[in-house]
């Protein structure tokens, strides 16, 4: 049995084929790479088959900071009177074990956007087998936070996630350390969360950041356990495959 499908945005997808209500194939991985860092915009909670809008990265850079303006977002065809989301992605094979890394990044989100009060920001480290997905939001929004550490899912049902809430209208510096499946998260040099997972995420295949609204990114560096950069983002690396 054959099937064709066009993926509008990059990532690691786990795919199964269905015939009516029955699964007719094993799960396979579909990997869509990028050419360095790539930006996409779309509407909040839109369906996967709806349009995703590529945005030229250079137009998102202002004074060395990633900060796509509403004008830039509007010019690609997105109605900025509605809640939009922006993703910054970099996917390529690394050969690096995803259970040992250090991620440091400084980011914030827009102060005002229609339909949004939580100003959520998301960090993704995507492995060949599983992924690390971290969700941060404004104070008072912990009810809606969902995180994933490989097989381990964190939400309001099983854990208090108040330590994932900050004033994201102001710059926040995040340091995420993974040491043999033990995750610690520090914000502005204060440890806010620590947990472990069991199932390896496998080789790191890519990273992404997602903002509800336009978002701001000052720096980003994911390094291996020896301190060697795997993915980095700055004004000088926006067109490279780092």
Secondary structure as UniProt FT lines:
FT   STRAND          11..15
FT   STRAND          18..19
FT   TURN            20..21
FT   STRAND          22..23
FT   STRAND          28..32
FT   STRAND          38..43
FT   TURN            44..45
FT   TURN            48..49
FT   STRAND          53..55
FT   HELIX           57..60
FT   STRAND          61..62
FT   TURN            63..64
FT   STRAND          65..66
FT   HELIX           70..75
FT   TURN            76..77
FT   TURN            80..81
FT   STRAND          84..91
FT   TURN            98..99
FT   STRAND          100..108
FT   TURN            114..115
FT   STRAND          121..127
FT   STRAND          131..137
FT   TURN            139..140
FT   HELIX           142..144
FT   STRAND          147..149
FT   TURN            150..151
FT   STRAND          152..154
FT   TURN            156..158
FT   HELIX           162..164
FT   TURN            168..169
FT   STRAND          172..179
FT   TURN            180..181
FT   STRAND          182..187
FT   TURN            188..189
FT   STRAND          190..196
FT   STRAND          203..213
FT   STRAND          216..224
FT   TURN            225..226
FT   STRAND          229..233
FT   TURN            235..239
//
